[in-house]
Amino acid sequence: MKYYTFLILGAFLFIKCSSSISQIGFNYPQIEPVIEIDTIFGKIISDPYRNLEDLKNKSVSSWYEKQTSLADSVLNNISNRSEILKKLLDYDGRVSASIRNIRPQEDGSFYYLKRDAGEDSFKLWYRESINGDEKMLFSPIDYNPDENQYTINYISPSWDEKHIAISLSHSGKELSSILILDTDTGEIAPEIIQNAWPSSFLGINWLPDSSGFIFLYFPVADADAEDFKKNTYSVLYKLKDPADKLRPIFGNKQNPELGISETGEFPIVSIKSQQDEFMLGYLATVENHWDAYIAPLTDLQKPKINWEPFYTKEDKVFTSKGQFRDSSFYYKTVNEASIYQLAEVLLNNPDFKNPKWITNHTQNENVEDFKTLKDYIVYSTTQNGVDAKLYKYITGKTPVRIELPKQSGSIELASINPQHNTIWVETSGWVSDYNRYNFNPENNLFTKENLADRASFPEFENIIAKEVLVTGHDGEEIPLSIIYSKNINLNDENPALLFGYGAYGSSINPFFSPTFLYWVEQGGVFCIPHVRGGGEKGDEWYEDGKMLNKENTWKDLISATQYLIDEGYTSKEKTAVYSMSAGAIMVGRAVTERPDLFKAVVAEVGILNPLRNEAKTDKGGSNVSEFGSIKDSIQFPGLVKMDPYLNLKQNTDYPAMLITGGDNDPRVPIWMPGKFAALAQDYNLSNNPILLKINYDAGHGDFDETERFYQDYVDLFSFCFWQTGSPRFQLKNKLQIE
């Protein structure tokens, strides 16, 4: 690869002078562009705002601060914003408590995180039984009262329940500290373990005897450092040892014979249950299929663990979801029709090329979740990502569909371990609230076991969800979920908000969200296009929306938007689109390809300059396998084509945009949204505002504090309602900001 760089100063000043004044009377903060010209595989790439990547430069950091000040001034000037916040807090307050991270135990007890109505932080709680009294075990507020910005992002009780590992992060920084709580005394051990990220990297895995645990260790914790996310490795920590006494057991330096990449592959060790005889070592990436190694747990007593190959990414085993039971390994994989099914291999002869197929569903009915129980396998499926079904399987028999208490759009399963038949079924839908049931597979009975009372939302009684298939640019059928009130007239005056993602094979399965239903309650239409790059229709659906096929993702969004307009749900002047992170490629390229189709665009913590993915401190990490590499002559053109920043065009009428970033974000540096916003401000000929807002107390979008959590949605809804012409959400005063 030939790679040349040239600098050009001030060449864009004529553009900035001609387009920086908006219709509401303010100047965008100015910074002199420093153009860099790269020649990569013979193609010349012009990067006008490469200088905005230098976050240590005082003039650059000042520019980001001024942009944020401007964005806040505009957003806070929109009328009735306080009503949005009041309503969202009202919704939140109707729920007696928010519950997450439920950890059921063999003795019938539960550990979980709970935030009571009116509180800001999730705390760790314990219940002896489903109807037993609650006991609070730990509050992040009490941990360090002088710095009340701590969040519990993960918990893991030991098998004997004598200790709980608590992962604690600060100010949106996802890299965490691990605290060890003694459940008898309620005391936190003095050993505080650093440089962990269990909330995103397969958690904390306790040894069967509960004497210690295994987790993925990050040698460099500074997200701005050159070696961040590089040379990670799994470590074993034994209770009461010094916090820095961590034994490496799986990594590229510990196992050079395995050829583990320094970046992009995360060597993570997993112990599935207390009864397992083996542990698995995964080379995890952002893709759905990984290489895996296996070793007996007794090897932990040896100086070096003998990791043997178990399966490869070509075997298409879905991430880390496989489970042991007796002499078999059960897993989710892709069949010849590219549909996810369940399969089984014997541990004494694990032939992943010729497994025993347990399921054989058709017509885009993909296995979503499954649990191996003592006498059964219970699993859920979805069709096109939205119609959920429940099945149970007994060895040697045909799977039997189980009738649910009510129709559901999505199902999640939770169990104790493969030696019990206890299982919980959690259901949800676009317009049906979350419910948690204890399911008895012997008699197919469901018993509702919510850990908190469900709220009443009479405002949503007339809201309906409609599922349609939209013909895409190449004839492919794109699932589209349309949510609206029966009380509105479907016409071109309805504001529509589209929310999609389309990356990493992640599906947007139906979820109940009073927050998003607020848009519908206010007369809007809320739409979810299940675009390629997601997993709603199987593995091929994902593959058809990544790397060189990435254009299908944003073209699917364009097709879905055009359908809504053509069918009279909305109009171009009433259409807004929203996404975040990798989903920003979808919205960014849709708006650069069809700026006439949208009135407002919101991209949160967005990957808006993926060509520069490998310029990040982690050298692109495993995202290279999702987007491609500038070092690969075949993948490079796809990166250029998918890059929203590089595809902005001069002298174009762009819609209104709200672009955000998180200053503590370890995944997407703020220069990605910053560069896109700066160039869009330069190139835009319309009077539509283009705002850049950096959240200096946030990372990749995770907040505990209730009001702070909803503030981003206040920005989203007020901005989109303002731009789509809602009379209730307009500027209160004409701004004069220099």
Secondary structure, 3 states (H helix, E strand, C coil): CCEEEEEEECCCHHHHHHHCECCCCEECCCCCCEEEEEEECCEEEEECEHHHHCCCCHHHHHHHHHHHHHHHHHHCCECCHHHHHHHHHHHHHHCCEEEEEEEECCCCCEEEEEEECCCCCCEEEEECCCCCCEEEEECHHHHCCCCCCEEEEEEEECCCCCEEEEEEEECCEEEEEEEEEECCCCCECCCCEEEECCCCCCCCEECCCCCEEEEEECCCCCCCCCCCCCCCEEEEEECCCCCCCCEEEEECCCCHHHCCCCCCCEEEEECCCCCCCEEEEEEECCCCECEEEEEEHHHHHCCCCCCEEEECHHHCEECCCCEEECCEEEEEEECCCCCEEEEEEECCECCCCCCEECCCCCCCEEEEEEEECCCCEEEEEEECCCEEEEEEECCCCCCEEECCCCCCCEEEEEECCCCCCCEEEEEECCCCCCEEEEEECCCCEEEECCCCCCCCCHHHCCEEEEEEEEECCCCCEEEEEEEEECCCCCCCCCCEEEECCCCCCCCCCCCCCHHHHHHHHCCCEEEEECCCCCCCCCHHHHHCCCHHHCHHHHHHHHHHHHHHHHCCCCCHHHEEEEEECCHHHHHHHHHHHCHHHCCEEEEECCCCCHHHHHHCCCCCHHHHHHHCCCCCCCCHHHHHHHCCCCCCCCCECCCEEEEEEECCCCCCCCHHHHHHHHHHHHHECCCCCEEEEEECCCCCCCCCCHHHHHHHHHHHHHHHHHHCCCCCCCECCCCCEC
